[in-house]
Amino acid sequence: MYLRSNQIRPLLPTLVLMLLAACGADKQVVGTDAKQEQAMAVIEGQVFYRERMMLPPEADIEVQLQDISRADAMATILSSVIVKADGGPPYPFTISYDTARIDPRMRYALRATISVGERLLFTTMEYIDPFSGNPLEVLVQRVAEPVRHSGPALEDTVWELQTLGGDVVTGGAQDKQPDLQLVPQEMRVAGFSGCNRYTGSYSREGASQQGSPLSFGPLAGTMMACAEGGDLEQAYLQALARVDAFRIEDGTLSLLAGSDVLVTYKVR
């Protein structure tokens, strides 16, 4: 089928507009990609430790860019990268992040850890400014091992409260003892606090001269009213908020604040 010239002329403006629209769409897509590329930035550096030891080949070196602006909450991870241990230190890393998520009013830090499975071997102990210029030298320090004599593991064990502030605990509501369980797959702590059930997050990062690092994030609980156990619950939760380390010895779990033993547990 052929079109006469007088039939083609009315179609020309429409064809021109369609071509211009197509070109404009192409330009818009290219512009969006360019903006996305401009929004990404990288932090480069290397992780090292001073101990004269080799890491097992299954060790993971993880570097995280964290928002640590809120003192009353766990750090928010903005980006992270995991590097496999290959030989001895230093271990180079490159971590990408979205600049659009960086607020100059907030505070950010770089954290590095070296782990084998759930076992933490090294961690950063000092504040590292992630935006102080590439490349960064990230020192990690050895984590103290818990003192343990053929006893149970900290995590995936139900621990029943024995003492609080040095005093023996005889039970909360309905003579039920407060307890504690740490779930490593979710980094979550849960238990009975004397009247209500509680849950929250925990971390095994940090520094302690008395034991292995351990701290709890904000804890939430049910809102039941109890005739007994209310005072015990309040004192117990206040003690958990102070914890910065733990120690396991002869089957007893002790939670510490500095050198002070806040609470002790036995396996249920």
N, C-alpha and C positions, 0 to 999 in steps of 0.2 A: 504494500500500500504506500503510495507517495502523497505528500502534501504539497499543495500549490504554494507559491511564494506569498500570496496574500493570506494564507492560513498560518504560515510560519511567523510572520511579523508579530501578531498578538502574543505569541508564546515567548518571544525573546526576553521581555522584562522579567517574566516569571523564572526563566532559566538562569538569568543573571543573578537574581536574588537568591535562588537555591544554591548556586555556586559560592556566593559571598558568605551565606550562612554556614556552609560546610567548612570554608576556610576559617571563619571565626571560631567554629567549634574546635577545630584542630589547635588553633592558637591558645584557646582557653585551657585545654587539657595540658599542653606543654607548660603553660604558666603555672598550673597547679602542681605539676611534678617538680618544677624548679623551686617553688615555695617549700614543698615538703623536704627537698634535699637541703635547702638553706636552714630549715628548722632543726636538723640533726647536727650534733657535734660529738666529739670524742674526747675521752680522757685517756692518756697513755702513761705508762709507767712500768715499774717492776716491783714485785713482792720479794722480800728477802728476810732471813732470820740469821742470827749470829751463832746459834748452836752448831757444833760440829757433828752433824748427823745427816743421813740420807733419808728421804721420805720413801715409804713403800710405793710401788708403782700405781697402786689403786687410790692414792691420795688425790683429793680435789682441792684446788686453790680457787676460792670464790672471792670476787671483788664486787662490792655493792655501792651504789650511789644512794645515799639515804637523806631523807628530809627529817631532821632532828629538832624541828622548831618547837614542838610541844613537849614540855618537860613532864607532863602528866600522862603521856601515852607512849606506846612503842613507836620506834622509828618507822617511817614509811619508805619502802624500797621503790625508788624510781626506775632503776635499771641495775642489772647484774650480769656478770659473766663468770663462767667456770673454766678454769684452765687445768689440764692434767699435769701432774708432776712428771717432768722429763729431766732426769738428772738432778743436779744440785741447784741451789739458788744462785742468782736471782731468776725469777719467773716473770717474763714480760706479759703484759696484758693490755688490751684496748677495750674500753667500755663506751658504748654509744648511748646518747640520751637525747631527749626532745627538749630543745631550749625553750619551747613554749610553756613547759611545765615548771620552769625555774622562776621563782618570785624573789626579787632582790630583798624583800622584807623578811624572808625566811632564812633559816640556817641549815646548811647542808654539810655532810661529812662523807668521807670515803672509809669504808670498812673492808677489811680483808680477813679471811679465815682459811685455815688449812684443816681438812677433816678426812677421816677414813670412815666411811659409812656414817653412823650417828656419833662417832667419837671425835670430839674436837681436840685437835693437837696444838694449834697456834691461833692467835687472834691479835688484832691491833689493840693496843692498850692506851694510845694517845689520840687526840683529835687530829684529823688530817683534812685540811682544806682542799676540796676537790678542784677548785678553780684557781689555785695558786700558780698554775703554769705547768705545761708538759716539758719533760717527763717527770712523773712523781716517783719518789723513793718511799715505798710503803714497808715499814718495819713491823713484823709480827713477832710476838713473844710466846714462849711455851706456856701452855696451860697446865697448872698443877693438877696432878692426878688425885682423885679422891682416896683417902686412906680407907682401905677396905680389906678385910680378912675373910676370904671365901664366903662373902655374904651376898645378899640379893642386889639386883641392879636398881639404880635410882628410878629409871623409867619403866613403865609397864608393870609396876608393882603397886598394890594397894597398901598404903602405909596408915596405920592407926595411931592417933595421937597418944603420947604417954605423959609428957610434961610440957608445961607452958610457963615460961618465965622461971623455971626451976621448981615449980610446984607440980605435984602429980595431979593429973586430970581424971576425975571419977565419972565423967559422962555428961552429956547434954540432955536435950529433950528425950524423954522415954529411955533414959539411961544409955543412949547411943553415943559412942565415942566419935568425935570429929575425925575425919580421915582425909587423905590426899592421894591423888593418882596423877602421874604425868604421862601424857600420850605423845610420844616423840613424832609420830607421823603428822600430827597436826600442831605440834608445839603448844599443846593445850593442857591446862591443869583443871581438875574438877574434884569435887568431894562434898562432904557434909561438914558444916561449920559449927554445929551445936544446936541450931534451930532450923536453918535453911540449907538448901543445896547451893553451891557456888561453882563458878566456872570462870576461866580467863586464859590469858596467854602466859607463857614463860620464856625465858631466854637463858642460855648457858654461856653467853659472852660476857666479858668484863675482866676484872682483875681482883684477886684476893690473895692475901698472904696466909690465910688460915685454912683454906679448903679450895674446892673447885667452884668457879663462878656459877651462880644461879640467882635469878631475880624473876619476880612476877609482875605482869602488867596489871592494869585495872581489873578488878574482879567484880563480877555481877552475880547476884543471887536471887532466889525466890523471895517472896514477900509474906511468908507465913508468920502469924503471931504465935508465940509459944509462952506457956506459963513458966517454963524452965529453959535454961540454956541461952537466954539472950545476952547476959553479961559475958558468958564464956565465948559466945560467937563474936562479940565485938572485940574482945581482947585477942582472940585467935586471928581474926582478919587483920587487925592492926599489926600483929607480929609478922604475918606473911608479907605485908607491904614493906617491911624493913629488911627483908632477907637479901643478902648479897652473895652468899656462898653456902655450900653444903659439905658434909663429911659423913662417910659411912664407915663405921667401925664396930666389929663384933655384932653385926646384924642390927645395929641402931643407926637410924638416920637422924642427923642433927642439922638443923637449919640455923645459919649464923648471920649476925650483923657485926662485921669486924671480928673481934675475938669473943663476942658475946654469943652464947648459945640461947637462941630464942625459944625453940621448940625441939622436941625429940619424938621419934616414932619407932614403932616396931611393925614388922610385917603382920598383916591381919591373917 
